Amino acid sequence: MYAISIREPGEPDVLEWTEQPDPRPGPGEVLIDVAASAVNRADLSQREGNYPPPKGASSILGLECSGTIDEIGDGVTGWQVGDEVCALLAGGGYAERVAVPAAQVLPKPTGVDLVEAAGLPEVTCTVWSNVVMEAGLRSGQLLLVHGGAGGIGTCAIQIAKALGARVAATAGSAGSRQLCADLGADPVINYRDEDFVAIVKELGGADVILDNMGGSYLDRNLSALAPDGHLAVIGMQGGRKAELDLGKMLVKRLRLSVLGLRGRPVEGPQGKAAVVADVRERLWPLVEAGEVRTLVHERVPLSEAARAHATLEAGDVRGKILLVR
């Protein structure tokens, strides 16, 4: 098969379209003939040498894909060759074929294009596991989403609105802010020249904050939370380290979670299988009803993954960049 390989850590031009050995499904796995994958910021970090794949995972980039089941490993039930699916991966999506644990596979939602389904697994599982399963967002509460126009952000806004929550979002350009507003975020805060803490405090504080910035936003996020609020950190674009004011957390009874998805085990109470099962049961009906959908910034041929990486790094990407075979 052909897949994207990393010649050496570096800029997007280190990505190469090369022939590689065909994967085979092991026990409990299925082999997917890939229709499309999607670009996530974690892929950029891995390309740069800063985010190695978990032990035992494919070294090929790609944390999600869509396609058709081509082969079934021993012990797999509930799936058949020919099923159209999408899947959450620990790696391997930038390829013509990928082997994945069957417990991380989702049916292609009814009414969703197979290629666009490639942009669903990583963002839906990330948002759902952090905002709903961990932070417990519910109807009437206020969610603050940082980076509202990106793949994670647009998904989070839609999920929160579908659950009956209120949403505030931060974004940069006018186009990005308009996209957040069109999805139902109100207010949409220009992080370049507006103080999100003051604005959110005027609304009574956020019950849940979904944060992709990390260190540089930590203290301000704590200030923006309502009493009993929950800060869910899923990224470190603003740095890995910051001073944590435990007194501020104690007085307001705040909770902080920092939960990645890629490195989780397949099984167990916090495993990917449990996340995927909950997404399938409770979120997939909202996807099939059209309340949560993939917003596509651009479709790029898989062999041109380097161009897709450069586009994401340049910024102002709205929604997902899909890599199409």
Phi, psi and chi 1 to 4 in degrees:
 res  aa     phi    psi   chi1   chi2   chi3   chi4
   1 MET       -  166.5   71.2  167.2 -174.2      -
   2 TYR  -106.5  146.2  -82.3   84.4      -      -
   3 ALA  -153.6  166.4      -      -      -      -
   4 ILE   -85.6  126.5  -66.9  -67.0      -      -
   5 SER  -114.9  158.6   62.3      -      -      -
   6 ILE  -103.7  112.1  -56.7  172.4      -      -
   7 ARG   -62.5  -43.1 -175.5  174.9   66.2 -109.0
   8 GLU  -166.0  157.9   60.2 -174.0    5.2      -
   9 PRO   -59.1  138.2  -23.8   34.7      -      -
  10 GLY   164.5 -152.0      -      -      -      -
  11 GLU   -74.5  173.5  -61.6  -60.4  -44.6      -
  12 PRO   -54.5  -28.8  -30.5   37.7      -      -
  13 ASP   -71.0   -1.3   60.4    4.8      -      -
  14 VAL   -81.6   -7.1  -57.4      -      -      -
  15 LEU   -81.9  131.6  -60.3 -178.8      -      -
  16 GLU  -132.9  143.9  -61.2  178.1  -30.5      -
  17 TRP   -90.2  104.6 -174.9 -120.4      -      -
  18 THR  -131.0  159.0   60.1      -      -      -
  19 GLU   -81.0  134.4 -169.0  168.6    6.1      -
  20 GLN  -139.1  162.8  -60.1 -164.8   32.3      -
  21 PRO   -62.2  143.5  -21.2   32.1      -      -
  22 ASP   -68.6  133.8  -80.7  -40.2      -      -
  23 PRO   -75.6  157.0   29.1  -33.8      -      -
  24 ARG  -127.6  142.7  -64.3  -62.5  -52.1  -83.5
  25 PRO   -74.2  130.9   28.2  -33.7      -      -
  26 GLY   -87.6 -175.9      -      -      -      -
  27 PRO   -56.0  132.7  -24.8   34.9      -      -
  28 GLY    79.3    7.2      -      -      -      -
  29 GLU  -117.0  161.8  -65.6 -176.4  -26.7      -
  30 VAL  -124.8  154.2  -59.4      -      -      -
  31 LEU  -103.1  125.7 -176.6   69.3      -      -
  32 ILE  -107.7  129.3  -62.4  175.2      -      -
  33 ASP   -81.9  109.6 -173.0   45.1      -      -
  34 VAL   -76.0  130.0  174.2      -      -      -
  35 ALA   -93.0  -37.2      -      -      -      -
  36 ALA  -161.5  158.1      -      -      -      -
  37 SER  -129.5 -171.8 -174.6      -      -      -
  38 ALA  -145.5  155.0      -      -      -      -
  39 VAL   -94.4  128.9 -178.6      -      -      -
  40 ASN  -122.9  156.2  -68.9  -79.6      -      -
  41 ARG   -60.6  -27.7  -72.7 -157.1  168.8  -89.2
  42 ALA   -61.2  -31.4      -      -      -      -
  43 ASP   -64.1  -38.7  -57.6  -23.1      -      -
  44 LEU   -64.5  -41.6  -83.8   56.4      -      -
  45 SER   -64.7  -39.9  -64.6      -      -      -
  46 GLN   -65.1  -42.0 -177.4  175.1  -24.8      -
  47 ARG   -59.0  -35.4 -171.6 -156.1   71.9 -136.3
  48 GLU   -80.3   -6.0  -66.0  167.4  -17.2      -
  49 GLY    90.3   12.6      -      -      -      -
  50 ASN  -105.4    0.8  -61.1  -38.2      -      -
  51 TYR  -147.7   76.0 -170.1   33.1      -      -
  52 PRO   -66.5  150.4   24.2  -33.7      -      -
  53 PRO   -65.9  153.7   22.6  -31.9      -      -
  54 PRO   -60.4  158.5  -19.0   30.7      -      -
  55 LYS   -56.2  128.0 -176.0  177.5 -179.6 -179.6
  56 GLY    89.4  -10.0      -      -      -      -
  57 ALA   -84.9  158.9      -      -      -      -
  58 SER   -61.6  143.0  171.7      -      -      -
  59 SER   -82.0   -7.9   61.8      -      -      -
  60 ILE   -72.5  140.6  -63.2  170.8      -      -
  61 LEU   -64.9  163.3  -65.1  169.2      -      -
  62 GLY   116.1  110.5      -      -      -      -
  63 LEU  -103.0    3.8  -58.4 -179.5      -      -
  64 GLU  -161.5  158.6   55.8 -168.4  -21.6      -
  65 CYS  -161.1  169.0   74.9      -      -      -
  66 SER  -133.1  160.6   62.9      -      -      -
  67 GLY   164.6 -154.7      -      -      -      -
  68 THR  -123.9  135.0  -55.2      -      -      -
  69 ILE   -66.1  125.4  -67.5 -179.1      -      -
  70 ASP  -106.3  -25.1 -167.6   51.3      -      -
  71 GLU  -157.7  149.4 -170.0  175.4  -15.7      -
  72 ILE  -122.2  130.1  -66.2  177.3      -      -
  73 GLY   -81.1  171.4      -      -      -      -
  74 ASP   -60.6  139.7  -68.3  -19.4      -      -
  75 GLY    83.2    1.0      -      -      -      -
  76 VAL   -86.2  130.7  172.2      -      -      -
  77 THR  -126.6  158.7   59.5      -      -      -
  78 GLY    89.2   -6.5      -      -      -      -
  79 TRP  -128.7  151.9  -61.4  107.8      -      -
  80 GLN  -133.5  153.3  -63.0 -179.3   -5.3      -
  81 VAL   -57.9  133.5  170.5      -      -      -
  82 GLY   100.2  -13.4      -      -      -      -
  83 ASP   -64.1  135.3  -75.4  -13.1      -      -
  84 GLU   -87.0  125.8  -69.5 -172.8  -32.9      -
  85 VAL  -142.0  171.0  -62.1      -      -      -
  86 CYS  -133.8  160.9   54.5      -      -      -
  87 ALA  -148.6  145.9      -      -      -      -
  88 LEU   -87.1  126.9  179.1   68.9      -      -
  89 LEU  -119.8  155.7  -49.6  173.1      -      -
  90 ALA   -91.9   -4.5      -      -      -      -
  91 GLY   159.1  164.4      -      -      -      -
  92 GLY   103.8    0.6      -      -      -      -
  93 GLY   -74.6  -23.8      -      -      -      -
  94 TYR   -83.4   59.9  -71.2   21.7      -      -
  95 ALA  -155.0  168.1      -      -      -      -
  96 GLU   -76.1  -25.5  -67.0 -179.4  -38.9      -
  97 ARG  -143.4  151.6  -65.0  178.4 -173.0   83.3
  98 VAL  -148.9  140.2   62.2      -      -      -
  99 ALA   -97.4  135.4      -      -      -      -
 100 VAL  -145.1  143.8   56.3      -      -      -
 101 PRO   -55.6  134.3  -27.0   35.8      -      -
 102 ALA   -59.0  -28.0      -      -      -      -
 103 ALA   -69.8  -11.4      -      -      -      -
 104 GLN  -103.4   11.7  -67.4  173.7 -150.9      -
 105 VAL  -101.2  140.1  177.2      -      -      -
 106 LEU  -122.7  146.1  -71.5  153.7      -      -
 107 PRO   -68.6  144.8   25.9  -33.9      -      -
 108 LYS   -58.9  125.5 -178.6 -170.5   76.9   65.8
 109 PRO   -62.3  140.0  -19.0   31.2      -      -
 110 THR   -57.5  131.6  -58.3      -      -      -
 111 GLY    87.0   -0.9      -      -      -      -
 112 VAL  -105.9  132.1  176.1      -      -      -
 113 ASP   -59.1  139.7  175.2   78.2      -      -
 114 LEU   -60.4  -40.7 -178.2   60.5      -      -
 115 VAL   -65.2  -45.8  167.7      -      -      -
 116 GLU   -65.7  -24.7  -68.3 -170.1    0.3      -
 117 ALA   -62.9  -21.3      -      -      -      -
 118 ALA   -63.5  -23.9      -      -      -      -
 119 GLY   -89.9    8.3      -      -      -      -
 120 LEU   -95.1  -45.4  -75.3  169.9      -      -
 121 PRO   -60.1  -48.4  -25.1   35.6      -      -
 122 GLU   -65.9  -46.7  173.7   69.2   15.2      -
 123 VAL   -71.2  -42.9  -68.2      -      -      -
 124 THR   -65.9  -42.5   56.4      -      -      -
 125 CYS   -68.6  -36.1  -70.4      -      -      -
 126 THR   -65.8  -50.9  -64.0      -      -      -
 127 VAL   -66.0  -48.1  172.4      -      -      -
 128 TRP   -62.6  -43.9 -168.0  -98.5      -      -
 129 SER   -66.9  -34.1   62.0      -      -      -
 130 ASN   -86.6  -48.1  -79.3  -84.6      -      -
 131 VAL   -82.1  -37.7  170.9      -      -      -
 132 VAL  -100.3  -56.8  179.2      -      -      -
 133 MET   -67.7  -39.5  -63.5  176.2   71.7      -
 134 GLU   -92.6  -50.2 -175.2   68.2   23.5      -
 135 ALA   -87.0  -18.0      -      -      -      -
 136 GLY    71.6   32.5      -      -      -      -
 137 LEU   -56.0  136.3 -178.3   71.6      -      -
 138 ARG  -139.8  172.1   60.2 -175.2 -176.4  -87.9
 139 SER   -53.9  136.7  178.7      -      -      -
 140 GLY    90.4  -17.9      -      -      -      -
 141 GLN   -79.7  166.7  -70.0 -170.2  -36.9      -
 142 LEU  -108.1  123.5  175.7   63.0      -      -
 143 LEU  -106.0  130.1  169.7   68.7      -      -
 144 LEU  -104.0  123.8  170.4   61.1      -      -
 145 VAL  -112.4  119.9  179.9      -      -      -
 146 HIS   -87.3  140.2  -71.0  -59.4      -      -
 147 GLY    68.8   49.5      -      -      -      -
 148 GLY   -65.2  -19.9      -      -      -      -
 149 ALA   -91.8   -6.9      -      -      -      -
 150 GLY   -80.4 -176.0      -      -      -      -
 151 GLY   -60.0  -49.2      -      -      -      -
 152 ILE   -65.2  -45.5  -70.1  -73.6      -      -
 153 GLY   -62.5  -46.8      -      -      -      -
 154 THR   -63.9  -35.6   53.6      -      -      -
 155 CYS   -67.3  -43.0 -179.5      -      -      -
 156 ALA   -64.0  -41.8      -      -      -      -
 157 ILE   -59.9  -46.2  -66.5  170.6      -      -
 158 GLN   -64.6  -43.3  -67.1  178.0   82.5      -
 159 ILE   -63.5  -46.0  -73.4  175.8      -      -
 160 ALA   -61.3  -44.4      -      -      -      -
 161 LYS   -63.4  -40.0  -64.7  -61.5  -68.8 -175.3
 162 ALA   -64.3  -28.0      -      -      -      -
 163 LEU   -86.1   -3.3  -65.7  175.0      -      -
 164 GLY    88.9   12.8      -      -      -      -
 165 ALA   -86.3  161.2      -      -      -      -
 166 ARG   -89.9  151.7  -62.0  174.6  -64.9  144.8
 167 VAL  -134.3  130.1 -175.4      -      -      -
 168 ALA  -111.7  147.0      -      -      -      -
 169 ALA  -140.3  149.3      -      -      -      -
 170 THR  -105.2  144.7   63.7      -      -      -
 171 ALA  -159.1  166.7      -      -      -      -
 172 GLY   -99.6  -77.4      -      -      -      -
 173 SER   -69.4  163.2   70.2      -      -      -
 174 ALA   -61.2  -39.6      -      -      -      -
 175 GLY   -64.4  -40.5      -      -      -      -
 176 SER   -66.7  -39.9  -66.9      -      -      -
 177 ARG   -65.8  -38.1  -62.9 -162.3  -56.1  -85.2
 178 GLN   -65.4  -38.9 -174.5   60.7   55.0      -
 179 LEU   -60.4  -45.6  173.5   59.1      -      -
 180 CYS   -60.4  -41.5  -65.9      -      -      -
 181 ALA   -65.3  -41.1      -      -      -      -
 182 ASP   -62.0  -29.7  -69.5  -15.9      -      -
 183 LEU   -82.2   -9.6  -68.1  173.0      -      -
 184 GLY   115.6    0.9      -      -      -      -
 185 ALA   -72.0  135.5      -      -      -      -
 186 ASP  -161.3  107.1 -178.3   20.4      -      -
 187 PRO   -87.6  162.2   32.8  -37.4      -      -
 188 VAL  -108.5  123.4 -179.8      -      -      -
 189 ILE  -106.5  128.0  -57.0  160.8      -      -
 190 ASN   -78.8  103.5 -175.4  -15.1      -      -
 191 TYR   -67.1  -13.7   64.4   79.2      -      -
 192 ARG   -76.7  -31.3  -68.4  171.2  177.1  157.3
 193 ASP  -141.2   14.6   55.5   23.8      -      -
 194 GLU  -125.0  150.6  -67.6 -175.7  -67.2      -
 195 ASP   -92.9  103.2 -179.5    3.3      -      -
 196 PHE   -65.7  -28.6   75.0   82.1      -      -
 197 VAL   -63.6  -49.4  176.6      -      -      -
 198 ALA   -62.8  -41.4      -      -      -      -
 199 ILE   -66.9  -43.8  -66.8  171.4      -      -
 200 VAL   -70.0  -35.9  171.6      -      -      -
 201 LYS   -61.4  -36.3  -84.2 -173.0  170.8 -178.3
 202 GLU   -63.0  -23.8  -71.6 -178.6    1.0      -
 203 LEU   -89.2    1.1  -59.3  173.4      -      -
 204 GLY   100.8    1.6      -      -      -      -
 205 GLY    91.5  154.9      -      -      -      -
 206 ALA   -86.8  136.1      -      -      -      -
 207 ASP   -77.3  -33.3  -62.1  -70.3      -      -
 208 VAL  -139.6  137.3  179.2      -      -      -
 209 ILE  -121.1  128.6  -62.7  178.0      -      -
 210 LEU  -103.5  114.1 -176.1   63.9      -      -
 211 ASP  -120.9  128.4  174.9   57.8      -      -
 212 ASN  -105.9    4.5   60.2   -6.1      -      -
 213 MET   -96.4  -35.9  -65.8  -58.4  -66.0      -
 214 GLY    80.1 -127.3      -      -      -      -
 215 GLY   -53.0  -47.8      -      -      -      -
 216 SER   -68.1  -19.7   64.3      -      -      -
 217 TYR  -105.5   -2.1  -87.6   32.2      -      -
 218 LEU   -57.8  -54.9  178.3   60.2      -      -
 219 ASP   -66.9  -39.6 -170.7   63.4      -      -
 220 ARG   -65.9  -37.4  -77.1 -178.3  -72.7  168.7
 221 ASN   -62.0  -43.7  -82.1  -28.7      -      -
 222 LEU   -60.7  -38.2  -63.3 -179.9      -      -
 223 SER   -67.1  -31.7  -64.3      -      -      -
 224 ALA   -81.7  -13.1      -      -      -      -
 225 LEU   -76.2  144.6  -78.1  171.0      -      -
 226 ALA   -76.3  163.3      -      -      -      -
 227 PRO   -53.3  140.7  -27.9   36.1      -      -
 228 ASP    67.3   18.2  -59.9  -55.8      -      -
 229 GLY   -77.3  167.1      -      -      -      -
 230 HIS  -130.6  124.9 -172.0  121.9      -      -
 231 LEU  -101.6  117.8  170.5   60.0      -      -
 232 ALA  -108.2  109.1      -      -      -      -
 233 VAL   -96.3  124.8  178.4      -      -      -
 234 ILE  -124.9    3.0   59.3  168.4      -      -
 235 GLY  -154.7  167.2      -      -      -      -
 236 MET  -133.3   37.7  -60.9  178.1  -67.7      -
 237 GLN   -63.8  -22.1  -66.9 -179.7   42.9      -
 238 GLY  -103.6   17.8      -      -      -      -
 239 GLY   111.3  158.6      -      -      -      -
 240 ARG   -90.8  -22.3  -60.2  163.0   58.2  100.4
 241 LYS  -125.6  147.0  -63.0 -180.0 -179.9 -179.8
 242 ALA  -163.4  162.5      -      -      -      -
 243 GLU   -84.0  131.7 -174.7  172.2  -66.5      -
 244 LEU  -103.5  120.7  178.3   63.0      -      -
 245 ASP   -88.3   95.0 -173.3  -18.7      -      -
 246 LEU   -66.5  -28.9  -67.0  175.6      -      -
 247 GLY   -63.0  -42.0      -      -      -      -
 248 LYS   -62.3  -37.6 -174.5 -179.7  -68.3 -173.5
 249 MET   -70.8  -39.6  -65.0 -171.6   68.1      -
 250 LEU   -65.9  -45.6 -174.7   65.5      -      -
 251 VAL   -62.8  -40.1  168.6      -      -      -
 252 LYS   -95.4    0.1  -66.2  169.8   68.1  177.0
 253 ARG    57.8   48.5  -57.7  175.4  -55.7  -80.7
 254 LEU   -86.7  155.4  -55.8 -179.9      -      -
 255 ARG  -122.4  144.7  -68.0  178.3  -65.8  153.2
 256 LEU  -129.6  127.7  167.3   65.6      -      -
 257 SER  -127.0  141.0   60.3      -      -      -
 258 VAL  -129.2   93.8 -173.4      -      -      -
 259 LEU  -123.3  113.8  -61.9  176.2      -      -
 260 GLY   -82.2  169.7      -      -      -      -
 261 LEU  -115.1  -41.8 -177.4   62.2      -      -
 262 ARG   -59.6  -41.7 -174.6 -174.7 -168.6 -173.0
 263 GLY   -84.7    0.5      -      -      -      -
 264 ARG   -69.6  151.1  -62.4 -169.1 -166.2 -161.8
 265 PRO   -68.1  164.0   26.1  -34.7      -      -
 266 VAL   -68.4  -48.7  177.1      -      -      -
 267 GLU  -101.0  170.9  -57.3  -63.6  -20.0      -
 268 GLY   106.6  166.2      -      -      -      -
 269 PRO   -62.8  -27.6   20.0  -31.8      -      -
 270 GLN  -107.1   12.2  -64.2  -69.7  -29.5      -
 271 GLY   -77.9  168.2      -      -      -      -
 272 LYS   -66.0  -33.2  -64.8  177.8 -159.9  172.8
 273 ALA   -60.9  -41.1      -      -      -      -
 274 ALA   -67.4  -39.0      -      -      -      -
 275 VAL   -64.8  -48.6  172.7      -      -      -
 276 VAL   -61.9  -40.3  168.9      -      -      -
 277 ALA   -63.8  -40.7      -      -      -      -
 278 ASP   -69.4  -39.3 -152.9   53.6      -      -
 279 VAL   -61.1  -43.9  164.0      -      -      -
 280 ARG   -63.6  -41.0 -179.3  172.5 -178.1  174.8
 281 GLU   -75.2  -43.6  178.2 -176.8   -5.3      -
 282 ARG  -107.0  -28.2  -63.1 -157.7  -75.9  160.1
 283 LEU   -98.4  -35.3  177.2   55.2      -      -
 284 TRP   -57.6  -36.3 -121.4 -133.4      -      -
 285 PRO   -60.8  -32.8  -27.6   37.1      -      -
 286 LEU   -70.7  -34.7  -60.1  176.0      -      -
 287 VAL   -66.4  -45.5  175.2      -      -      -
 288 GLU   -68.4  -23.7  -65.2 -173.5  -30.5      -
 289 ALA   -83.4   -4.3      -      -      -      -
 290 GLY    84.1    6.6      -      -      -      -
 291 GLU   -80.1  -22.6  -64.0 -175.8   60.1      -
 292 VAL  -131.3  125.2  177.8      -      -      -
 293 ARG  -143.0  163.1   58.2 -169.2  175.9   90.0
 294 THR   -78.7  124.4  -56.8      -      -      -
 295 LEU   -96.3  119.2  -64.5 -179.3      -      -
 296 VAL  -100.6  120.5  179.9      -      -      -
 297 HIS   -77.8  -43.4  179.4   84.4      -      -
 298 GLU  -164.7  146.4 -174.6  179.5    1.3      -
 299 ARG  -102.7  127.6  -64.9 -172.8 -177.8 -158.6
 300 VAL  -126.2  137.2  176.5      -      -      -
 301 PRO   -56.3  138.7  -25.3   34.5      -      -
 302 LEU   -55.4  -37.5  176.9   55.1      -      -
 303 SER   -66.0  -14.2   59.2      -      -      -
 304 GLU  -107.0   36.6  -61.4  177.4   22.1      -
 305 ALA   -57.6  -31.4      -      -      -      -
 306 ALA   -59.9  -40.0      -      -      -      -
 307 ARG   -65.7  -39.3  176.7  164.1   67.8   85.9
 308 ALA   -64.0  -40.5      -      -      -      -
 309 HIS   -63.4  -42.9  -84.9 -137.6      -      -
 310 ALA   -62.4  -37.4      -      -      -      -
 311 THR   -64.7  -45.3  -62.0      -      -      -
 312 LEU   -64.8  -40.0 -175.8   57.6      -      -
 313 GLU   -66.8  -30.0  -73.3 -173.9  -24.0      -
 314 ALA   -68.6  -22.4      -      -      -      -
 315 GLY    92.7  175.3      -      -      -      -
 316 ASP    59.8   34.4 -155.1   25.5      -      -
 317 VAL   -86.1  130.8  170.0      -      -      -
 318 ARG  -112.9  107.6  -59.9  164.3 -161.6  165.5
 319 GLY    90.2 -150.4      -      -      -      -
 320 LYS  -106.3  147.3  -63.0  -65.5  -67.8  -92.4
 321 ILE   -97.8  119.3  -61.2  175.8      -      -
 322 LEU   -98.7  140.2  -58.2 -178.4      -      -
 323 LEU  -105.5  117.0  -61.5  173.9      -      -
 324 VAL  -112.1  133.5 -175.2      -      -      -
 325 ARG   -71.3      -  -85.5 -173.2   60.4 -170.3
